[in-house]
Structure formats: C-alpha cells, structure tokens
Amino acid sequence: MSNTVAVIVRDDESIVLVDAGLSEAACREPGKNVGHVRARFLSIQTTPEDAVAIQLEKRGLRRENVKAIIATHLHFDHVGGVRDFPNAELIVSKEELDAFSWRRTDLGYDKRDLKLEQRIVPVELEDGAREGFAKSLDLFEDDSVHLLDAQGHTPGAIAVAIASGGKHFIHVGDAVYNVKELDLADCGLISRFNRWDKSKHRACRDALREARKTTTLVPSHDAAIFSTLPTVPAKGVARRA
Ligand SMILES: [Zn+2]
C-alpha cells in the first residue's frame, strides 16, 4: 500500500505538508514503533529512506522549512511522521482532535503520536458549503489551499483542496482508498471495515463523485493516481507534489 503526502512549497520557501506518513523511527523499525501486531497485520514494509523527512531532503527540501502539516485525520500512518518536523504546527479539525482523545475503539489512533505534541492547531470548518462538501475553511488568503469536510472514515476527517499551476487537486486522505471505489454502489471492503459512520461516509463519497468531474482526487493509499500528479524538476531530481 502506498502512502501519498502532498508537498506545497510556498513563495517564501516555507513548506506545507498534507499528512506526514510514518516517522523515520517507524520506517526503520515498524514493529517497535507502531506495535508488532499492527505492523504485522498491515504488513508494513518500509526502509528508513521511506520517511517523508528523508525523501524531502533528497530533493533539496529542508525539514526545518516545513512550517505546517495538515492532517487529513489522526490515524498513525498519517501523522506518525509529524515528530520529524521540529518547526511544523499540526493543523487538524477540532472534531478529529476530540475523537482522538475519546475513541478508544479506533485502532488507527496511536496515543503516542501526539503525546509530546505542543504545536497542535485545532480548526473549525466555518466557511460553509463548497464544492459539494457541507463545510469548508480557507487556509491562506491566496485561496491556494482550503479544507473540506470529509467526515465518515473518522469523526473529523478532512479533505484538502490544493490549487497549483492552474491545476486543482483534492487530497482526500482515507475518505476512499482508491478512486475506483466511487464507481461501486457501496464502497470497497477496506473502507467498509474502517469507516466510523456509514451515512456520513456515503455523503462524503457523493461529494467526491461530484468533485472528480472537475478535479483530481488523491486518496492516500492509491498508487494508481501517481501518474496523474504533477512532476516538477528540482535540483535535478523529479519531484512529485
Ligand atoms: Zn485512516
């Protein structure tokens, strides 16, 4: 299973990530860091070089310049890597942060991920409906990034819309595990197994179905979408954003 992290390089060279993948430590020793049962159940196969901080540095992007990480949700494979970015604040929906503290039955949450985290910025999606989603929030004044309500997989999941170079993407996290799921009457098996709320998940999928007519949807774990992502040369190395 792939794990896609969106990388937004701003004009002032600061970097914003959407999710952060697994930490360097977890990529080096998955069992020891995310739990042996979980690592074996999910068959996590990583090398140290898979950590997002390392991948960025190989492309000339310094981890110190990552100023914000937007969490689509707080499952460990999306925020475990936050600890590798010392200057980043973690932007997360208030509902998701609340759920992280009370939902003990969700095995995707790992309390260790935010234990030492001092830089959490909970946000409320208060800008109203947008692009077929019930709630939204503009993150920057230039309208380059906005958050969309994608509740269903978890109580406070968000999707992140990114405008770049005349193109438009929505990083959907785990709202669906692959784009093809949207063609099914219900959803894929993994989505069904992992969703928190059936009707909210259905509403989210309806919004995604509409959105994909005009934008590129990027699920976190869909390797098939790689070919649709922009590739930008950076210091001689192809970079995917
Ligand atoms: Zn998830």
Boltz pocket constraint, residues with backbone or C-beta under 6 A from the ligand:
constraints:
  - pocket:
      binder: B
      contacts: [[A, 73], [A, 75], [A, 108], [A, 153], [A, 174]]
      max_distance: 6.0
